[in-house]
Amino acid sequence: MSATPYNREEVQRSLREKIWRAAATAVSEEDPWKKHDITSIPAERVVRHCYNPSTRQFKKDETIVKVEKEPFTHGAMRHCFRLKKLATPPQSSSNHRFHSYGWSRALNYVAKCYLKEDGTIDTSREGTDNVLTDIILQYEAAHWSALFNEANPPRKIDFIRAYAMEFVDRPGKPMFAVERYIAGNDSYGCGFHKHNTNSGFIDLEIRRKTPQVFSAHSFYASEGTRLVADVQGVGDLYTDPQVLSIDYRFGDGDLGPRGMALFFKTFRHCDMSDLLGIPIFPLSRNERRHQAKYDDEESTLSEASSAVEEDLRCRFKMLDA
Protein backbone atom coordinates (compact mmCIF):
# COMPACT_ATOMS: atom_id res chain seq x y z
CA MET A 1 0.00 0.00 0.00
CA SER A 2 1.50 3.31 -1.05
CA ALA A 3 0.29 6.87 -1.10
CA THR A 4 -0.55 8.66 -4.35
CA PRO A 5 -0.41 12.43 -4.91
CA TYR A 6 -3.30 14.31 -3.30
CA ASN A 7 -5.68 15.82 -5.86
CA ARG A 8 -7.91 18.44 -4.22
CA GLU A 9 -10.18 18.84 -7.28
CA GLU A 10 -10.69 15.09 -7.54
CA VAL A 11 -11.64 14.82 -3.84
CA GLN A 12 -14.04 17.77 -4.12
CA ARG A 13 -15.66 16.26 -7.20
CA SER A 14 -16.04 12.95 -5.39
CA LEU A 15 -17.66 14.67 -2.40
CA ARG A 16 -20.07 16.56 -4.69
CA GLU A 17 -21.10 13.27 -6.32
CA LYS A 18 -21.69 11.68 -2.91
CA ILE A 19 -23.86 14.63 -1.83
CA TRP A 20 -25.87 14.44 -5.09
CA ARG A 21 -26.44 10.72 -4.64
CA ALA A 22 -27.47 11.27 -1.01
CA ALA A 23 -29.98 13.94 -2.08
CA ALA A 24 -31.39 11.66 -4.78
CA THR A 25 -31.69 8.82 -2.27
CA ALA A 26 -33.43 11.11 0.21
CA VAL A 27 -36.04 11.94 -2.44
CA SER A 28 -36.66 8.31 -3.39
CA GLU A 29 -36.65 6.74 0.10
CA GLU A 30 -39.32 7.03 2.75
CA ASP A 31 -38.62 9.36 5.67
CA PRO A 32 -37.19 7.22 8.53
CA TRP A 33 -38.93 9.58 10.99
CA LYS A 34 -42.34 9.42 9.30
CA LYS A 35 -43.85 7.38 12.15
CA HIS A 36 -43.09 10.18 14.63
CA ASP A 37 -45.45 12.57 12.78
CA ILE A 38 -43.20 15.59 13.30
CA THR A 39 -44.88 17.37 10.38
CA SER A 40 -48.02 17.87 12.51
CA ILE A 41 -46.10 19.80 15.19
CA PRO A 42 -46.49 23.61 15.04
CA ALA A 43 -43.51 25.38 13.48
CA GLU A 44 -41.26 27.63 15.56
CA ARG A 45 -39.17 30.64 14.61
CA VAL A 46 -35.46 30.28 15.40
CA VAL A 47 -32.24 32.19 14.88
CA ARG A 48 -29.33 30.16 13.51
CA HIS A 49 -25.79 30.94 14.60
CA CYS A 50 -23.45 29.68 11.84
CA TYR A 51 -19.74 29.64 12.61
CA ASN A 52 -17.18 30.96 10.13
CA PRO A 53 -13.80 29.36 10.94
CA SER A 54 -11.95 31.95 8.81
CA THR A 55 -13.22 34.94 10.80
CA ARG A 56 -13.88 32.94 14.00
CA GLN A 57 -17.23 34.70 14.25
CA PHE A 58 -20.86 33.54 14.25
CA LYS A 59 -23.23 34.80 11.56
CA LYS A 60 -26.98 34.91 12.29
CA ASP A 61 -30.05 34.27 10.14
CA GLU A 62 -33.67 33.25 10.75
CA THR A 63 -35.56 30.13 9.75
CA ILE A 64 -38.44 27.95 10.94
CA VAL A 65 -38.34 24.42 12.32
CA LYS A 66 -40.52 21.72 13.80
CA VAL A 67 -39.15 19.91 16.84
CA GLU A 68 -40.51 17.25 19.17
CA LYS A 69 -41.38 18.31 22.70
CA GLU A 70 -39.84 15.25 24.32
CA PRO A 71 -36.25 14.01 23.80
CA PHE A 72 -35.76 10.70 22.00
CA THR A 73 -32.52 10.01 23.88
CA HIS A 74 -30.26 11.66 26.42
CA GLY A 75 -26.89 11.51 28.10
CA ALA A 76 -25.64 12.67 31.46
CA MET A 77 -25.41 16.30 30.32
CA ARG A 78 -27.66 16.69 27.25
CA HIS A 79 -31.05 15.87 25.78
CA CYS A 80 -31.46 15.05 22.06
CA PHE A 81 -34.58 15.98 20.07
CA ARG A 82 -35.77 15.14 16.57
CA LEU A 83 -36.06 18.27 14.45
CA LYS A 84 -37.08 19.09 10.88
CA LYS A 85 -36.01 22.11 8.86
CA LEU A 86 -37.01 23.07 5.34
CA ALA A 87 -34.12 23.14 2.90
CA THR A 88 -33.41 26.46 1.20
CA PRO A 89 -31.71 25.88 -2.18
CA PRO A 90 -28.69 28.04 -2.98
CA GLN A 91 -28.89 30.08 -6.16
CA SER A 92 -26.40 27.75 -7.83
CA SER A 93 -28.39 24.63 -6.91
CA SER A 94 -29.21 22.27 -9.78
CA ASN A 95 -31.42 19.85 -7.80
CA HIS A 96 -34.44 22.14 -7.28
CA ARG A 97 -36.78 19.14 -7.36
CA PHE A 98 -35.26 17.98 -4.08
CA HIS A 99 -35.75 21.42 -2.48
CA SER A 100 -39.31 21.93 -3.76
CA TYR A 101 -41.02 19.59 -1.25
CA GLY A 102 -42.79 20.88 1.88
CA TRP A 103 -42.57 19.56 5.43
CA SER A 104 -43.18 16.01 4.23
CA ARG A 105 -39.66 16.08 2.75
CA ALA A 106 -38.06 18.44 5.25
CA LEU A 107 -34.55 17.44 6.28
CA ASN A 108 -33.99 15.52 9.51
CA TYR A 109 -31.75 16.99 12.20
CA VAL A 110 -30.75 16.19 15.77
CA ALA A 111 -30.98 19.10 18.23
CA LYS A 112 -28.98 18.83 21.47
CA CYS A 113 -29.33 21.01 24.56
CA TYR A 114 -27.52 21.12 27.88
CA LEU A 115 -29.36 20.37 31.10
CA LYS A 116 -29.38 21.89 34.57
CA GLU A 117 -29.06 19.70 37.65
CA ASP A 118 -32.85 19.47 37.93
CA GLY A 119 -33.08 18.05 34.38
CA THR A 120 -34.53 21.17 32.74
CA ILE A 121 -32.97 22.91 29.73
CA ASP A 122 -30.06 25.16 30.69
CA THR A 123 -30.83 28.67 29.40
CA SER A 124 -28.00 30.34 31.33
CA ARG A 125 -25.08 32.13 29.69
CA GLU A 126 -22.90 29.14 30.58
CA GLY A 127 -25.32 26.78 28.83
CA THR A 128 -25.30 28.96 25.71
CA ASP A 129 -21.50 29.15 25.74
CA ASN A 130 -21.29 25.35 26.00
CA VAL A 131 -23.41 24.97 22.86
CA LEU A 132 -21.33 27.52 20.93
CA THR A 133 -18.15 25.72 22.05
CA ASP A 134 -19.58 22.46 20.66
CA ILE A 135 -20.04 24.13 17.26
CA ILE A 136 -16.49 25.46 17.26
CA LEU A 137 -15.29 21.96 18.20
CA GLN A 138 -16.97 20.48 15.15
CA TYR A 139 -15.19 22.95 12.85
CA GLU A 140 -11.90 22.47 14.67
CA ALA A 141 -12.18 18.73 14.06
CA ALA A 142 -13.10 19.37 10.41
CA HIS A 143 -9.90 21.39 10.02
CA TRP A 144 -7.75 18.48 11.20
CA SER A 145 -9.73 16.02 9.07
CA ALA A 146 -8.92 18.15 5.99
CA LEU A 147 -5.20 17.92 6.82
CA PHE A 148 -5.59 14.18 7.35
CA ASN A 149 -7.16 13.85 3.88
CA GLU A 150 -4.30 15.84 2.34
CA ALA A 151 -1.95 13.14 3.64
CA ASN A 152 -3.87 10.80 1.30
CA PRO A 153 -4.99 7.99 3.63
CA PRO A 154 -6.72 4.95 2.12
CA ARG A 155 -10.07 6.36 3.25
CA LYS A 156 -11.00 10.06 3.29
CA ILE A 157 -13.05 11.30 6.25
CA ASP A 158 -15.30 14.24 7.04
CA PHE A 159 -17.27 15.79 9.90
CA ILE A 160 -20.89 16.86 9.67
CA ARG A 161 -21.29 20.63 9.74
CA ALA A 162 -23.20 21.90 12.76
CA TYR A 163 -24.62 25.20 13.93
CA ALA A 164 -26.37 26.65 16.97
CA MET A 165 -30.10 27.31 16.94
CA GLU A 166 -31.70 29.82 19.33
CA PHE A 167 -35.41 29.37 20.07
CA VAL A 168 -36.15 33.06 20.42
CA ASP A 169 -39.88 32.72 21.22
CA ARG A 170 -39.37 30.32 24.13
CA PRO A 171 -38.78 31.49 27.73
CA GLY A 172 -35.06 32.05 28.28
CA LYS A 173 -34.33 31.69 24.54
CA PRO A 174 -32.64 28.27 24.88
CA MET A 175 -29.75 27.43 22.55
CA PHE A 176 -29.43 24.04 20.83
CA ALA A 177 -26.59 22.49 18.84
CA VAL A 178 -28.04 21.17 15.58
CA GLU A 179 -26.64 18.81 12.96
CA ARG A 180 -27.97 16.54 10.21
CA TYR A 181 -29.25 13.15 11.31
CA ILE A 182 -27.07 10.27 10.06
CA ALA A 183 -29.32 7.37 9.10
CA GLY A 184 -28.69 3.76 8.18
CA ASN A 185 -25.52 1.70 7.83
CA ASP A 186 -22.38 2.02 5.77
CA SER A 187 -21.64 -0.26 2.81
CA TYR A 188 -20.34 -3.00 5.13
CA GLY A 189 -23.40 -3.06 7.39
CA CYS A 190 -22.07 -1.05 10.32
CA GLY A 191 -24.37 1.62 11.76
CA PHE A 192 -23.51 4.51 14.05
CA HIS A 193 -20.40 3.57 16.00
CA LYS A 194 -18.11 5.17 18.60
CA HIS A 195 -14.46 4.44 17.79
CA ASN A 196 -12.71 6.14 20.72
CA THR A 197 -13.32 8.55 23.60
CA ASN A 198 -11.57 11.47 25.28
CA SER A 199 -10.36 9.24 28.11
CA GLY A 200 -8.48 6.43 26.39
CA PHE A 201 -11.20 4.00 25.29
CA ILE A 202 -10.56 2.46 21.85
CA ASP A 203 -13.18 0.28 20.15
CA LEU A 204 -12.35 -3.44 19.95
CA GLU A 205 -15.57 -4.55 18.24
CA ILE A 206 -14.96 -3.59 14.60
CA ARG A 207 -11.37 -2.35 15.09
CA ARG A 208 -11.27 0.31 12.38
CA LYS A 209 -7.80 1.75 11.71
CA THR A 210 -8.84 5.02 10.05
CA PRO A 211 -10.53 6.66 13.08
CA GLN A 212 -7.67 5.80 15.43
CA VAL A 213 -4.93 6.86 13.01
CA PHE A 214 -6.83 10.11 12.37
CA SER A 215 -6.75 10.90 16.10
CA ALA A 216 -3.00 10.21 16.21
CA HIS A 217 -2.45 12.24 13.02
CA SER A 218 -4.24 15.27 14.53
CA PHE A 219 -1.76 15.20 17.42
CA TYR A 220 1.32 15.18 15.19
CA ALA A 221 -0.14 17.58 12.59
CA SER A 222 -0.77 20.09 15.39
CA GLU A 223 2.72 19.54 16.81
CA GLY A 224 1.23 18.11 19.98
CA THR A 225 -1.20 20.96 20.72
CA ARG A 226 -4.42 19.14 19.68
CA LEU A 227 -5.86 15.64 19.52
CA VAL A 228 -9.30 14.93 18.08
CA ALA A 229 -11.04 12.25 20.17
CA ASP A 230 -14.59 10.95 20.64
CA VAL A 231 -14.52 9.94 16.97
CA GLN A 232 -17.95 8.49 16.11
CA GLY A 233 -20.36 8.25 13.21
CA VAL A 234 -21.44 6.10 10.27
CA GLY A 235 -18.64 4.90 8.00
CA ASP A 236 -16.15 7.76 7.68
CA LEU A 237 -18.67 10.55 8.25
CA TYR A 238 -18.14 11.65 11.85
CA THR A 239 -19.92 13.85 14.34
CA ASP A 240 -19.86 15.20 17.90
CA PRO A 241 -16.08 15.02 18.52
CA GLN A 242 -14.09 16.24 21.49
CA VAL A 243 -10.86 18.12 20.81
CA LEU A 244 -8.14 17.82 23.45
CA SER A 245 -5.72 20.75 23.78
CA ILE A 246 -2.66 21.63 25.83
CA ASP A 247 -4.46 24.66 27.32
CA TYR A 248 -7.90 23.12 28.04
CA ARG A 249 -9.72 25.56 25.74
CA PHE A 250 -12.45 23.23 24.47
CA GLY A 251 -14.86 22.90 27.38
CA ASP A 252 -15.31 20.41 30.21
CA GLY A 253 -14.60 17.41 27.97
CA ASP A 254 -11.14 18.71 27.11
CA LEU A 255 -8.94 16.59 29.38
CA GLY A 256 -5.81 18.23 27.96
CA PRO A 257 -2.43 16.45 27.99
CA ARG A 258 -3.80 13.76 30.30
CA GLY A 259 -6.46 12.82 27.73
CA MET A 260 -3.80 12.74 25.00
CA ALA A 261 -1.64 10.43 27.12
CA LEU A 262 -4.61 8.13 27.78
CA PHE A 263 -5.25 7.85 24.04
CA PHE A 264 -1.66 6.88 23.20
CA LYS A 265 -1.62 4.43 26.10
CA THR A 266 -4.14 2.28 24.19
CA PHE A 267 -3.41 3.34 20.58
CA ARG A 268 -1.87 0.63 18.38
CA HIS A 269 0.68 1.73 15.78
CA CYS A 270 -0.08 0.04 12.43
CA ASP A 271 0.77 -0.02 8.72
CA MET A 272 -1.48 3.00 8.09
CA SER A 273 0.49 4.94 10.72
CA ASP A 274 3.67 4.20 8.78
CA LEU A 275 2.01 5.17 5.48
CA LEU A 276 1.16 8.62 6.85
CA GLY A 277 4.52 9.13 8.51
CA ILE A 278 3.25 8.94 12.08
CA PRO A 279 6.08 8.03 14.47
CA ILE A 280 5.75 5.50 17.28
CA PHE A 281 4.67 7.33 20.43
CA PRO A 282 7.21 6.80 23.24
CA LEU A 283 5.63 5.05 26.23
CA SER A 284 6.92 4.66 29.76
CA ARG A 285 7.89 1.26 31.11
CA ASN A 286 4.61 0.96 33.03
CA GLU A 287 2.62 1.89 29.93
CA ARG A 288 4.46 -0.70 27.84
CA ARG A 289 3.72 -3.28 30.53
CA HIS A 290 0.05 -2.31 30.42
CA GLN A 291 -0.02 -2.71 26.62
CA ALA A 292 1.64 -6.13 26.85
CA LYS A 293 -1.02 -7.31 29.32
CA TYR A 294 -3.70 -5.80 27.10
CA ASP A 295 -2.31 -7.66 24.04
CA ASP A 296 -2.25 -10.96 25.96
CA GLU A 297 -5.90 -10.55 26.93
CA GLU A 298 -6.83 -9.61 23.36
CA SER A 299 -5.01 -12.67 22.02
CA THR A 300 -6.91 -14.94 24.42
CA LEU A 301 -10.20 -13.41 23.33
CA SER A 302 -9.29 -13.81 19.66
CA GLU A 303 -8.54 -17.51 20.12
CA ALA A 304 -11.93 -17.99 21.71
CA SER A 305 -13.86 -16.03 19.08
CA SER A 306 -16.14 -17.84 16.63
CA ALA A 307 -15.61 -18.11 12.88
CA VAL A 308 -18.60 -15.80 12.34
CA GLU A 309 -17.04 -13.09 14.53
CA GLU A 310 -13.73 -13.45 12.72
CA ASP A 311 -15.42 -13.12 9.33
CA LEU A 312 -17.24 -10.00 10.53
CA ARG A 313 -13.97 -8.49 11.77
CA CYS A 314 -12.28 -9.16 8.43
CA ARG A 315 -15.12 -7.51 6.51
CA PHE A 316 -14.84 -4.35 8.57
CA LYS A 317 -11.08 -4.27 8.01
CA MET A 318 -11.88 -3.82 4.30
CA LEU A 319 -13.18 -0.34 5.19
CA ASP A 320 -9.58 0.73 5.81
CA ALA A 321 -8.06 -0.89 2.72
JOQUI-V485716 format. One line per field, one symbol per residue. phi: phi as a letter, one per 20 degrees, with the letter a starting at -180 (. if undefined). burial: b if it has 9 or more other C-alpha atoms within 8 Angstrom, else e. Layout:
# JOQUI-V485716
phi=???
burial=???
This chain:
# JOQUI-V485716
phi=.cfdgfdffffffffffffffffffffeefffdgfelffefgfcecdedeedffelceddbdbcbccffdfeabdfdcdccfbccfedffgefddfgfeefeffdffecdddcedefenefedfffffffffffffgffffffffffffffmfgcfcbdffcbecdefeegnlfddecbffedmdefdneefbeebcecofcfdedlfegfffggffffffelnebbeclfbqdmdddbleceecfdlednffeemgffffffffdfdfbffgfgemeffffdffffffffffffffffffffefefffffffffffffde
burial=eeeeeeeeeeeeeeeeeeeeeebbebbeeeeeeeeeebeebeebbbbbbbbbeeeeeebeeeebbbbbeebeebeeebbbbbbbbbeeeeeeeeeeebbebebebbbbbbbbbbbeeeeebbbeeebbebbbbbbbbbbbbbebbbbbbbebbebbbbbbebbbbbbbeeeebbbbbbbbeeeebbeeebbbebbbbbebbbbeebbbbbbbbbbbbbbbbbebebbbbbbbbbbbbbbbbbbbbbebebeeebbbbebbbbbbbbeeeeebbbbbebeeeeeeeebbeebeeeeeeeeeeeeeeeeeebebbebbbebbe
